[in-house]
């Protein structure tokens, strides 16, 4: 049985490297919608992640997940 996991990955620059935020998502459609919503500029707020630093990642495995 194949298990599919979807994660929203946000990278942000920090001094001397990068910081990663990995958030589980229920499916790819929801992940893409959320990704689009957080990367759109809103008014004068410049505190939003750049599109190039936000990705939806799908991971598939045939290995058991509860062992």
Secondary structure, 3 states (H helix, E strand, C coil): CCEEEEEEEEEEEECCEEEEEEEEECCHHHHHHHHHHHHCCECCECCCCCHHHEEEEEEEECCCCCC
